[in-house]
Amino acid sequence: MKTYFSQQIKQFIVFIFLIHLSIAQVFSGSSTIADKADTILLQYQKAKSDREKLDLISQLVRVIHYSDSAQKYYPEAIRLARVVGDTELEAQNLNRLGVYYRNMNLQQDALKLYEEALSISRAADIAVQIGHSLNNIGQIFFYQDQFQESLNYYKEGELKFLEIGDLEGLAYNYNGMSLVLAAIGDLENALITINKAIKIREELGNERQLTVSKFNRADILMSKGDYANAEPDIMNLYDYGIANDKIRAINALEKLVELKFKTYRYSKAIDLAKEAMVLHEEKPYSESMIEIYQMLYRYYYDRGNTSESKKYLDLLEKERNFLSEVKTKNYLAGLTIKKQKDEIASLQRENELMEINNRFKFYLSIVLFLLAFAMFVVFSIYFRYYQKEKQNLIQLKEKQKQIEAQTVELDRLNIIKDKIFSILAHDLKAPLDSLWGMVKLIDEENLSQNEFEEYLPIISQNLGNNSMLLENLLIWSRSQMKGMNVQLSRLNLHQLVEENIRFLLSSGYYKGQIIENYIEKHIEVAADKNMIDIVFRNLLTNALKFTREGDQIIVDTKESENIYTVCVSDQGTGISEEGLKKLFGKDFHTTNGTHQEKGTGLGLILTKELVQKNKGEIWAESTLGSGSTFCFTLPKL
């Protein structure tokens, strides 16, 4: 299982690299694209016939293909294609929507669309779309480590593109096929195949795609140990990145540093690493810098240079923390285990939870012992000084007050313990038991590949939910038992909401809702970043939980004299009057979401505590069946 996940992570990083290049290309002319899209959209809104609407909306989604807004137009384009009977545009838009889902890492959804496009294209004998569908399906199987199936689809696609003379499709085909061949260890054929893609793209003059193919060739050459020929291809990406996107330049520098270390040119490797650090200051990109810092740390560590190795170890930890805070706090199943360190960290978190439980039992034993001792002392004093009844009564009353206070605290701790154990026993343990059961079935070879793939989305959602639950549980437990200190800092609310929206779009709670961030970009407050981050995530998660596909979720602010009021509104199922009275109370209250998502009610209790710790108030307004609005206040700077 570790090998499987590590391969998935490597492929995911390659995938993100390709997508980022595409997005960078789009944004380089974003104003021109936006103007063109607005013009087409206006024409579409004025169009009369279905034929005209289909042509315009298909043109629109091609223009804004890499934008999130494109997704809502694809279903209409597919519907219109079916109404008009244009199977080529139907297949084309199915393929393009599949690419969108693939970019969102929804591989199974993308595969279904590709297979539907392939079926339609074959029935109508549309060669171009047959070829693209085969390429797309081959790519999905590659991401899923089904290399032979992937290779079969790529080879069939190659024959189709050769048949019709489609050079651009053939270049995509060879580029993808080379990755599969490299993955199965056939490096010679992988190199031959990627060279075919490079030759075609040189003829077509597509600089961006040519850069991608050359960088893929560099990976293959380095796997073969041919560092001399790999270096010019990496430099090609470096030059492209310096001119167009410095993140890509950092990617190239990462490979160059690795190459220089492997060829024992240590001084040059260190110079390149320092150049990457300078670029990183301008535009942080943790994935590449983590690898660079690891290489520098290992280099100095092996040479006994303690100060330098510690310096880069500290930078490495800083980058990992940055990546953890900004990029993800809940990992999808299959992407959670990035490195062995993450596996160890996961085990450590489990051990910490066990230690918390053990400490709690220890403290409880101490409290019970102290309580028993106090009662013994009171009884002894009363018996020994029976003649001094009046004075003893006063002392007894004072002791009784102490005991009552201890009993109240003990009851509170018992309630907290029972709630924690209840959550662990039901909401957290059950999905983990399911995962263990499936692992056991795999180990006993009682679970087929198809059954395994069918269970993956369910397990992914359960693990994602558990991660959110565990985070809330640990923070709430710490708040109840030890208290939490507020670390005030200057926060940009718009940016914080954007980070949470991007994170939740890839979570198990997202069901195709439309999330809008209307908070103005300049609004800043003084608050604890981690606490307010959790507040936004819990409120947005609740909104996603109780809404359906296509429902709108809006985050907005209102400004008063001394405060900002932040509201998260949705078009979901709403809350009854009785339910509203129970929100934010001491008892856990929860209902199932639109997809029967389970909860514990802990999120809103924790949210209220965190808002109050930041000198704010929180409330909810809702009508059953008409959506809900959760609002909270934060002081201005």
Secondary structure per residue as TSV (DSSP state, phi and psi in degrees):
chain	resnum	aa	ss	phi	psi
A	1	M	-	360.0	-35.6
A	2	K	H	-63.5	-41.6
A	3	T	H	-62.9	-41.3
A	4	Y	H	-59.8	-48.1
A	5	F	H	-69.3	-37.5
A	6	S	H	-63.8	-37.2
A	7	Q	H	-66.1	-39.9
A	8	Q	H	-62.5	-40.1
A	9	I	H	-65.3	-44.4
A	10	K	H	-60.0	-44.0
A	11	Q	H	-66.6	-35.3
A	12	F	H	-65.1	-39.5
A	13	I	H	-64.7	-42.6
A	14	V	H	-59.9	-42.8
A	15	F	H	-61.0	-45.1
A	16	I	H	-62.5	-37.0
A	17	F	H	-60.0	-46.3
A	18	L	H	-64.8	-42.7
A	19	I	H	-65.3	-39.5
A	20	H	H	-65.1	-37.6
A	21	L	H	-60.0	-42.2
A	22	S	H	-65.1	-43.7
A	23	I	H	-66.0	-39.9
A	24	A	H	-59.7	-39.1
A	25	Q	H	-64.4	-40.0
A	26	V	H	-64.8	-46.8
A	27	F	H	-69.8	-20.8
A	28	S	H	-64.1	-24.6
A	29	G	T	-125.6	39.1
A	30	S	H	-62.5	-37.6
A	31	S	H	-66.4	-40.5
A	32	T	H	-64.1	-43.9
A	33	I	H	-62.8	-42.7
A	34	A	H	-62.1	-43.0
A	35	D	H	-63.3	-43.3
A	36	K	H	-64.1	-42.0
A	37	A	H	-63.5	-42.3
A	38	D	H	-61.1	-41.0
A	39	T	H	-63.1	-46.0
A	40	I	H	-65.3	-40.8
A	41	L	H	-63.6	-39.4
A	42	L	H	-64.1	-41.9
A	43	Q	H	-63.9	-40.4
A	44	Y	H	-62.2	-42.5
A	45	Q	H	-65.4	-25.7
A	46	K	H	-93.0	-10.2
A	47	A	-	-64.5	147.0
A	48	K	-	-100.7	-48.3
A	49	S	S	-90.5	154.5
A	50	D	H	-63.1	-35.4
A	51	R	H	-62.0	-46.5
A	52	E	H	-66.0	-41.8
A	53	K	H	-62.1	-41.6
A	54	L	H	-61.8	-47.0
A	55	D	H	-61.9	-40.5
A	56	L	H	-72.1	-42.9
A	57	I	H	-71.5	-31.2
A	58	S	H	-67.5	-37.9
A	59	Q	H	-65.8	-39.2
A	60	L	H	-62.7	-47.3
A	61	V	H	-68.8	-25.6
A	62	R	H	-68.3	-36.7
A	63	V	H	-70.3	-41.7
A	64	I	T	-106.7	30.7
A	65	H	T	-56.1	-38.4
A	66	Y	T	-89.6	4.2
A	67	S	S	-93.4	146.8
A	68	D	G	-61.9	-28.9
A	69	S	G	-68.4	-17.2
A	70	A	G	-65.5	-31.0
A	71	Q	G	-58.0	-36.6
A	72	K	G	-74.3	-15.7
A	73	Y	T	-91.6	-21.8
A	74	Y	H	-60.3	-47.1
A	75	P	H	-57.3	-37.4
A	76	E	H	-69.2	-39.2
A	77	A	H	-62.6	-41.8
A	78	I	H	-66.2	-41.4
A	79	R	H	-62.4	-46.1
A	80	L	H	-63.8	-37.9
A	81	A	H	-61.2	-38.1
A	82	R	H	-70.6	-37.6
A	83	V	H	-64.7	-45.3
A	84	V	H	-75.7	-25.2
A	85	G	T	85.6	25.3
A	86	D	-	-94.2	92.0
A	87	T	H	-68.8	-28.8
A	88	E	H	-66.4	-46.6
A	89	L	H	-69.0	-30.9
A	90	E	H	-62.6	-49.6
A	91	A	H	-64.3	-41.2
A	92	Q	H	-61.2	-45.2
A	93	N	H	-72.2	-31.4
A	94	L	H	-63.1	-43.8
A	95	N	H	-62.6	-43.1
A	96	R	H	-67.8	-39.2
A	97	L	H	-65.1	-36.4
A	98	G	H	-61.3	-39.9
A	99	V	H	-61.8	-39.7
A	100	Y	H	-60.9	-47.4
A	101	Y	H	-64.8	-36.4
A	102	R	H	-62.5	-41.3
A	103	N	H	-63.4	-27.9
A	104	M	T	-86.3	5.2
A	105	N	T	65.4	25.4
A	106	L	-	-95.5	74.5
A	107	Q	H	-67.1	-40.4
A	108	Q	H	-66.9	-39.8
A	109	D	H	-63.1	-41.9
A	110	A	H	-63.8	-41.9
A	111	L	H	-61.5	-40.1
A	112	K	H	-62.4	-41.4
A	113	L	H	-67.1	-42.0
A	114	Y	H	-61.6	-43.3
A	115	E	H	-66.4	-37.3
A	116	E	H	-65.2	-42.5
A	117	A	H	-62.7	-39.5
A	118	L	H	-64.9	-41.9
A	119	S	H	-63.0	-44.9
A	120	I	H	-65.1	-44.1
A	121	S	H	-64.0	-41.1
A	122	R	H	-67.7	-39.1
A	123	A	H	-63.2	-36.0
A	124	A	H	-96.9	0.2
A	125	D	T	55.1	52.1
A	126	I	-	-99.6	97.6
A	127	A	H	-61.1	-43.4
A	128	V	H	-61.1	-47.3
A	129	Q	H	-71.7	-29.4
A	130	I	H	-60.6	-47.3
A	131	G	H	-61.5	-46.1
A	132	H	H	-66.0	-38.1
A	133	S	H	-63.4	-42.6
A	134	L	H	-63.3	-42.3
A	135	N	H	-57.8	-47.5
A	136	N	H	-64.1	-42.9
A	137	I	H	-65.5	-41.3
A	138	G	H	-58.7	-38.7
A	139	Q	H	-65.5	-42.6
A	140	I	H	-62.9	-44.4
A	141	F	H	-63.0	-33.9
A	142	F	H	-63.3	-45.1
A	143	Y	H	-62.1	-27.2
A	144	Q	T	-94.1	11.2
A	145	D	T	64.6	19.9
A	146	Q	-	-95.5	74.9
A	147	F	H	-68.2	-39.7
A	148	Q	H	-66.1	-43.1
A	149	E	H	-61.1	-42.7
A	150	S	H	-58.8	-47.1
A	151	L	H	-62.9	-38.0
A	152	N	H	-61.5	-43.6
A	153	Y	H	-67.1	-41.0
A	154	Y	H	-63.3	-41.1
A	155	K	H	-66.4	-38.3
A	156	E	H	-66.2	-39.4
A	157	G	H	-64.4	-38.1
A	158	E	H	-58.8	-45.5
A	159	L	H	-61.6	-38.6
A	160	K	H	-67.6	-44.6
A	161	F	H	-67.8	-36.8
A	162	L	H	-64.2	-37.0
A	163	E	H	-62.4	-40.5
A	164	I	H	-99.3	-4.5
A	165	G	T	70.9	31.8
A	166	D	-	-88.1	98.0
A	167	L	H	-69.4	-39.9
A	168	E	H	-63.4	-46.4
A	169	G	H	-61.8	-37.4
A	170	L	H	-66.1	-37.3
A	171	A	H	-64.0	-43.6
A	172	Y	H	-60.9	-40.2
A	173	N	H	-61.9	-49.3
A	174	Y	H	-65.5	-37.3
A	175	N	H	-62.2	-46.1
A	176	G	H	-68.6	-40.7
A	177	M	H	-63.0	-35.7
A	178	S	H	-63.1	-36.1
A	179	L	H	-65.2	-39.5
A	180	V	H	-65.6	-45.9
A	181	L	H	-61.9	-39.2
A	182	A	H	-66.1	-37.5
A	183	A	H	-65.8	-32.1
A	184	I	T	-91.6	4.9
A	185	G	T	88.8	5.3
A	186	D	-	-88.8	73.1
A	187	L	H	-69.6	-32.7
A	188	E	H	-63.7	-49.8
A	189	N	H	-68.7	-31.5
A	190	A	H	-61.6	-42.2
A	191	L	H	-67.4	-41.8
A	192	I	H	-60.4	-43.0
A	193	T	H	-68.7	-43.8
A	194	I	H	-67.3	-31.0
A	195	N	H	-66.0	-32.6
A	196	K	H	-64.6	-43.9
A	197	A	H	-61.7	-42.2
A	198	I	H	-64.4	-42.6
A	199	K	H	-60.8	-45.1
A	200	I	H	-63.3	-44.5
A	201	R	H	-70.9	-27.5
A	202	E	H	-66.8	-39.8
A	203	E	H	-66.9	-38.6
A	204	L	H	-77.5	-19.7
A	205	G	T	75.1	26.7
A	206	N	-	-90.8	96.9
A	207	E	H	-64.1	-44.6
A	208	R	H	-62.4	-49.6
A	209	Q	H	-68.3	-33.0
A	210	L	H	-63.2	-39.8
A	211	T	H	-61.3	-42.5
A	212	V	H	-60.0	-48.7
A	213	S	H	-64.0	-40.5
A	214	K	H	-66.7	-36.1
A	215	F	H	-67.7	-37.6
A	216	N	H	-61.9	-40.2
A	217	R	H	-62.9	-38.4
A	218	A	H	-60.7	-40.2
A	219	D	H	-60.3	-43.2
A	220	I	H	-66.0	-44.3
A	221	L	H	-62.4	-39.3
A	222	M	H	-68.2	-34.8
A	223	S	H	-63.2	-31.4
A	224	K	T	-83.1	-8.1
A	225	G	T	83.0	11.6
A	226	D	-	-92.0	73.2
A	227	Y	H	-70.2	-31.8
A	228	A	H	-62.7	-44.3
A	229	N	H	-79.5	-21.6
A	230	A	H	-72.9	-32.7
A	231	E	H	-60.7	-44.8
A	232	P	H	-60.6	-35.7
A	233	D	H	-67.7	-37.9
A	234	I	H	-67.9	-40.4
A	235	M	H	-62.8	-31.4
A	236	N	H	-60.7	-43.9
A	237	L	H	-66.3	-38.7
A	238	Y	H	-59.8	-48.5
A	239	D	H	-61.7	-41.2
A	240	Y	H	-62.8	-42.3
A	241	G	H	-66.6	-41.9
A	242	I	H	-61.1	-36.4
A	243	A	H	-81.4	-31.6
A	244	N	H	-122.2	-36.0
A	245	D	-	-158.6	107.5
A	246	K	H	-68.9	-19.5
A	247	I	H	-61.7	-41.4
A	248	R	H	-66.5	-33.9
A	249	A	H	-63.0	-38.7
A	250	I	H	-64.7	-40.2
A	251	N	H	-56.2	-46.9
A	252	A	H	-64.6	-40.6
A	253	L	H	-64.1	-35.0
A	254	E	H	-57.7	-47.5
A	255	K	H	-66.3	-37.4
A	256	L	H	-66.0	-39.9
A	257	V	H	-62.5	-44.3
A	258	E	H	-60.0	-43.8
A	259	L	H	-62.4	-44.4
A	260	K	H	-65.9	-39.0
A	261	F	H	-64.0	-41.5
A	262	K	H	-69.2	-24.0
A	263	T	T	-101.8	15.1
A	264	Y	T	65.5	22.2
A	265	R	-	-96.9	72.8
A	266	Y	H	-66.2	-41.6
A	267	S	H	-61.1	-44.8
A	268	K	H	-64.9	-38.0
A	269	A	H	-61.3	-42.8
A	270	I	H	-66.7	-40.6
A	271	D	H	-60.7	-43.5
A	272	L	H	-66.0	-37.5
A	273	A	H	-63.4	-40.3
A	274	K	H	-66.9	-36.3
A	275	E	H	-62.6	-40.8
A	276	A	H	-62.9	-37.8
A	277	M	H	-64.8	-37.6
A	278	V	H	-64.4	-47.3
A	279	L	H	-62.7	-36.0
A	280	H	H	-62.6	-34.8
A	281	E	H	-62.6	-32.7
A	282	E	H	-77.6	-37.6
A	283	K	S	-149.8	92.4
A	284	P	-	-60.4	142.0
A	285	Y	-	-149.4	95.2
A	286	S	H	-66.3	-34.4
A	287	E	H	-55.4	-49.8
A	288	S	H	-71.3	-40.1
A	289	M	H	-67.8	-31.3
A	290	I	H	-59.4	-45.7
A	291	E	H	-64.0	-40.8
A	292	I	H	-65.8	-46.5
A	293	Y	H	-62.5	-35.7
A	294	Q	H	-63.2	-43.3
A	295	M	H	-65.0	-41.7
A	296	L	H	-66.2	-42.1
A	297	Y	H	-60.1	-47.8
A	298	R	H	-63.6	-38.9
A	299	Y	H	-60.3	-51.0
A	300	Y	H	-72.6	-33.5
A	301	Y	H	-63.1	-45.0
A	302	D	H	-63.6	-24.0
A	303	R	T	-98.4	6.7
A	304	G	T	74.7	14.5
A	305	N	-	-85.2	89.0
A	306	T	H	-63.6	-43.9
A	307	S	H	-64.7	-44.9
A	308	E	H	-69.7	-40.3
A	309	S	H	-63.9	-39.6
A	310	K	H	-66.2	-38.3
A	311	K	H	-57.3	-47.9
A	312	Y	H	-77.9	-24.8
A	313	L	H	-66.4	-40.9
A	314	D	H	-63.5	-43.2
A	315	L	H	-63.9	-37.8
A	316	L	H	-62.2	-45.3
A	317	E	H	-65.0	-37.9
A	318	K	H	-61.8	-43.5
A	319	E	H	-66.6	-39.4
A	320	R	H	-64.7	-40.7
A	321	N	H	-64.5	-41.5
A	322	F	H	-60.4	-44.8
A	323	L	H	-62.5	-40.1
A	324	S	H	-66.3	-40.6
A	325	E	H	-73.9	-44.3
A	326	V	H	-86.6	-42.5
A	327	K	T	-88.0	-42.6
A	328	T	-	-164.1	143.7
A	329	K	S	-121.9	-23.6
A	330	N	S	-114.5	124.7
A	331	Y	-	-101.1	143.3
A	332	L	-	-71.1	150.1
A	333	A	T	-61.1	133.2
A	334	G	T	95.0	-14.6
A	335	L	T	-121.9	-7.9
A	336	T	S	-67.9	-40.6
A	337	I	-	-90.4	90.6
A	338	K	-	-83.1	-42.5
A	339	K	S	-144.0	168.6
A	340	Q	H	-60.9	-30.6
A	341	K	H	-63.8	-38.0
A	342	D	H	-66.0	-35.1
A	343	E	H	-64.8	-44.0
A	344	I	H	-64.0	-40.4
A	345	A	H	-61.3	-37.8
A	346	S	H	-63.7	-43.5
A	347	L	H	-65.2	-36.3
A	348	Q	H	-64.2	-39.1
A	349	R	H	-63.8	-38.8
A	350	E	H	-65.0	-41.7
A	351	N	H	-64.7	-38.8
A	352	E	H	-61.9	-40.2
A	353	L	H	-63.4	-40.9
A	354	M	H	-65.0	-37.9
A	355	E	H	-66.1	-37.3
A	356	I	H	-60.7	-43.8
A	357	N	H	-63.6	-41.9
A	358	N	H	-65.3	-42.1
A	359	R	H	-62.3	-39.6
A	360	F	H	-61.2	-43.6
A	361	K	H	-62.4	-39.6
A	362	F	H	-63.8	-47.3
A	363	Y	H	-62.8	-38.1
A	364	L	H	-63.8	-39.8
A	365	S	H	-63.0	-41.4
A	366	I	H	-62.9	-44.9
A	367	V	H	-61.0	-43.7
A	368	L	H	-64.0	-39.8
A	369	F	H	-64.2	-45.2
A	370	L	H	-62.5	-38.2
A	371	L	H	-63.3	-45.9
A	372	A	H	-63.8	-40.0
A	373	F	H	-64.9	-40.7
A	374	A	H	-62.4	-42.5
A	375	M	H	-63.7	-38.7
A	376	F	H	-64.2	-42.1
A	377	V	H	-62.3	-44.1
A	378	V	H	-60.6	-44.8
A	379	F	H	-64.1	-41.6
A	380	S	H	-63.5	-44.0
A	381	I	H	-63.0	-42.9
A	382	Y	H	-62.7	-42.7
A	383	F	H	-69.5	-41.1
A	384	R	H	-72.9	-34.3
A	385	Y	T	-115.4	44.3
A	386	Y	T	-59.5	-35.0
A	387	Q	T	-67.3	-25.1
A	388	K	-	-98.2	61.4
A	389	E	H	-60.9	-42.5
A	390	K	H	-65.0	-46.3
A	391	Q	H	-66.1	-39.1
A	392	N	H	-64.2	-36.5
A	393	L	H	-63.3	-39.7
A	394	I	H	-63.8	-45.9
A	395	Q	H	-63.6	-38.8
A	396	L	H	-63.6	-41.2
A	397	K	H	-62.1	-39.8
A	398	E	H	-64.5	-41.8
A	399	K	H	-65.1	-37.8
A	400	Q	H	-62.6	-37.9
A	401	K	H	-62.4	-42.2
A	402	Q	H	-62.5	-42.9
A	403	I	H	-64.9	-41.5
A	404	E	H	-62.0	-41.7
A	405	A	H	-64.7	-40.8
A	406	Q	H	-66.0	-37.2
A	407	T	H	-66.5	-41.5
A	408	V	H	-61.7	-44.6
A	409	E	H	-65.0	-39.2
A	410	L	H	-64.6	-42.2
A	411	D	H	-61.8	-41.4
A	412	R	H	-63.2	-42.7
A	413	L	H	-65.9	-36.8
A	414	N	H	-64.4	-40.1
A	415	I	H	-64.0	-44.8
A	416	I	H	-60.2	-44.5
A	417	K	H	-59.7	-46.4
A	418	D	H	-62.5	-39.1
A	419	K	H	-66.3	-42.0
A	420	I	H	-62.8	-46.8
A	421	F	H	-64.1	-36.2
A	422	S	H	-64.6	-43.3
A	423	I	I	-65.4	-43.8
A	424	L	I	-64.1	-38.6
A	425	A	I	-73.8	-31.0
A	426	H	I	-110.2	-61.8
A	427	D	I	-75.4	-30.2
A	428	L	I	-97.1	-39.5
A	429	K	H	-71.4	-39.2
A	430	A	H	-59.8	-49.4
A	431	P	H	-63.4	-35.0
A	432	L	H	-67.5	-36.7
A	433	D	H	-62.2	-39.8
A	434	S	H	-62.0	-43.5
A	435	L	H	-63.8	-41.8
A	436	W	H	-63.0	-40.4
A	437	G	H	-61.6	-40.6
A	438	M	H	-70.4	-38.2
A	439	V	H	-60.3	-39.9
A	440	K	H	-64.7	-40.8
A	441	L	H	-62.9	-40.8
A	442	I	H	-64.1	-43.5
A	443	D	H	-62.2	-35.5
A	444	E	T	-88.8	2.9
A	445	E	T	59.0	36.1
A	446	N	-	-100.8	5.1
A	447	L	S	-124.4	123.2
A	448	S	-	-75.8	167.3
A	449	Q	H	-61.7	-43.2
A	450	N	H	-63.8	-42.6
A	451	E	H	-64.3	-38.9
A	452	F	H	-60.8	-44.7
A	453	E	H	-66.2	-33.5
A	454	E	H	-68.3	-32.8
A	455	Y	H	-80.6	-21.4
A	456	L	H	-56.4	-47.4
A	457	P	H	-60.2	-37.2
A	458	I	H	-67.0	-44.6
A	459	I	H	-65.2	-39.3
A	460	S	H	-58.3	-46.2
A	461	Q	H	-65.2	-42.6
A	462	N	H	-62.1	-44.4
A	463	L	H	-66.5	-39.4
A	464	G	H	-62.3	-43.4
A	465	N	H	-63.2	-42.5
A	466	N	H	-62.6	-37.4
A	467	S	H	-63.0	-45.0
A	468	M	H	-61.9	-44.2
A	469	L	H	-62.2	-45.0
A	470	L	H	-64.7	-40.7
A	471	E	H	-62.5	-48.0
A	472	N	H	-60.1	-41.6
A	473	L	H	-64.1	-45.2
A	474	L	H	-65.7	-42.5
A	475	I	H	-66.7	-42.6
A	476	W	H	-65.4	-41.5
A	477	S	H	-61.9	-43.4
A	478	R	H	-63.0	-38.8
A	479	S	H	-63.6	-40.6
A	480	Q	H	-73.2	-37.9
A	481	M	H	-95.0	-36.8
A	482	K	T	-119.6	-18.2
A	483	G	-	80.8	162.9
A	484	M	-	-129.9	139.3
A	485	N	-	-93.3	134.7
A	486	V	-	-82.7	125.3
A	487	Q	-	-106.4	95.4
A	488	L	E	-70.7	140.2
A	489	S	E	-152.7	167.4
A	490	R	E	-80.9	121.2
A	491	L	E	-116.9	137.8
A	492	N	E	-94.9	110.3
A	493	L	H	-63.9	-40.0
A	494	H	H	-60.3	-46.4
A	495	Q	H	-64.9	-40.5
A	496	L	H	-63.2	-40.5
A	497	V	H	-66.8	-41.5
A	498	E	H	-59.4	-43.1
A	499	E	H	-61.1	-41.8
A	500	N	H	-70.0	-35.7
A	501	I	H	-64.6	-46.6
A	502	R	H	-60.1	-39.4
A	503	F	H	-65.7	-45.3
A	504	L	H	-74.8	-20.4
A	505	L	H	-63.2	-23.4
A	506	S	T	-105.2	15.1
A	507	S	S	-96.1	171.7
A	508	G	T	-70.9	-11.9
A	509	Y	T	-81.4	-22.6
A	510	Y	-	-75.0	126.7
A	511	K	S	-126.9	24.3
A	512	G	S	93.9	18.3
A	513	Q	-	-73.8	162.8
A	514	I	E	-104.1	115.1
A	515	I	E	-107.5	123.6
A	516	E	E	-116.5	132.6
A	517	N	E	-108.1	101.9
A	518	Y	-	-97.2	6.8
A	519	I	S	-70.0	131.7
A	520	E	-	-66.0	143.7
A	521	K	T	-68.1	-19.4
A	522	H	T	-90.3	-7.7
A	523	I	-	-70.9	124.2
A	524	E	E	-131.1	148.0
A	525	V	E	-134.2	166.3
A	526	A	E	-103.5	110.3
A	527	A	E	-159.5	171.9
A	528	D	E	-79.2	117.0
A	529	K	H	-59.5	-48.0
A	530	N	H	-62.5	-39.8
A	531	M	H	-66.5	-47.0
A	532	I	H	-69.3	-31.0
A	533	D	H	-59.7	-43.5
A	534	I	H	-67.6	-38.2
A	535	V	H	-59.0	-50.2
A	536	F	H	-61.5	-41.5
A	537	R	H	-66.0	-40.4
A	538	N	H	-66.3	-42.6
A	539	L	H	-67.6	-41.6
A	540	L	H	-68.2	-37.7
A	541	T	H	-62.6	-43.1
A	542	N	H	-60.5	-42.0
A	543	A	H	-63.0	-43.2
A	544	L	H	-64.8	-36.5
A	545	K	H	-64.8	-37.5
A	546	F	T	-106.4	21.8
A	547	T	-	-123.7	168.2
A	548	R	-	-118.1	175.3
A	549	E	T	-54.9	131.3
A	550	G	T	89.9	-16.1
A	551	D	-	-66.7	150.2
A	552	Q	E	-100.2	138.1
A	553	I	E	-123.4	125.2
A	554	I	E	-121.2	132.9
A	555	V	E	-112.8	123.9
A	556	D	E	-144.6	168.5
A	557	T	E	-130.8	155.4
A	558	K	E	-126.0	139.3
A	559	E	E	-104.3	130.4
A	560	S	-	-116.7	-171.2
A	561	E	S	-62.1	-47.1
A	562	N	S	-119.6	-2.6
A	563	I	E	-138.6	161.2
A	564	Y	E	-109.4	136.7
A	565	T	E	-106.2	118.8
A	566	V	E	-102.7	129.0
A	567	C	E	-124.7	136.6
A	568	V	E	-113.9	109.7
A	569	S	E	-111.4	144.9
A	570	D	E	-138.5	167.7
A	571	Q	-	-106.8	33.4
A	572	G	S	-84.9	-151.0
A	573	T	S	-75.8	-18.6
A	574	G	-	78.4	177.0
A	575	I	-	-132.2	138.8
A	576	S	-	-72.9	165.7
A	577	E	H	-60.8	-39.9
A	578	E	H	-63.9	-40.7
A	579	G	H	-64.9	-38.9
A	580	L	H	-60.7	-35.7
A	581	K	H	-67.1	-26.1
A	582	K	H	-87.8	-16.0
A	583	L	T	-64.0	146.7
A	584	F	T	64.4	12.6
A	585	G	S	-82.9	-175.1
A	586	K	S	-79.7	-27.0
A	587	D	S	-88.5	145.5
A	588	F	-	-71.7	131.4
A	589	H	-	-134.3	127.9
A	590	T	-	-150.5	156.4
A	591	T	-	-134.5	161.0
A	592	N	-	-75.4	148.0
A	593	G	-	-78.6	-174.4
A	594	T	T	-66.3	-23.9
A	595	H	T	-107.5	27.4
A	596	Q	-	63.3	27.9
A	597	E	-	-65.4	135.0
A	598	K	-	-94.1	153.1
A	599	G	-	-142.7	180.0
A	600	T	-	-117.8	-11.0
A	601	G	S	81.4	-4.2
A	602	L	H	-67.5	-31.8
A	603	G	H	-57.9	-46.5
A	604	L	H	-71.3	-35.3
A	605	I	H	-62.4	-46.0
A	606	L	H	-64.4	-41.4
A	607	T	H	-58.1	-44.8
A	608	K	H	-60.8	-44.8
A	609	E	H	-61.2	-42.5
A	610	L	H	-67.9	-39.6
A	611	V	H	-63.2	-45.1
A	612	Q	H	-64.2	-36.2
A	613	K	H	-64.2	-23.9
A	614	N	T	-98.2	24.4
A	615	K	T	62.6	38.0
A	616	G	-	-124.7	174.4
A	617	E	-	-125.9	155.2
A	618	I	E	-136.3	144.6
A	619	W	E	-154.0	169.8
A	620	A	E	-135.0	146.5
A	621	E	E	-129.5	134.2
A	622	S	E	-162.0	154.1
A	623	T	-	-128.9	130.9
A	624	L	T	-56.8	124.3
A	625	G	T	87.9	-5.0
A	626	S	S	-124.7	20.3
A	627	G	-	90.2	175.2
A	628	S	E	-140.1	155.8
A	629	T	E	-133.1	123.3
A	630	F	E	-110.4	126.4
A	631	C	E	-124.9	147.0
A	632	F	E	-146.8	158.1
A	633	T	E	-111.1	152.2
A	634	L	E	-139.8	141.8
A	635	P	E	-68.2	148.9
A	636	K	B	-73.1	163.4
A	637	L	-	-63.6	360.0
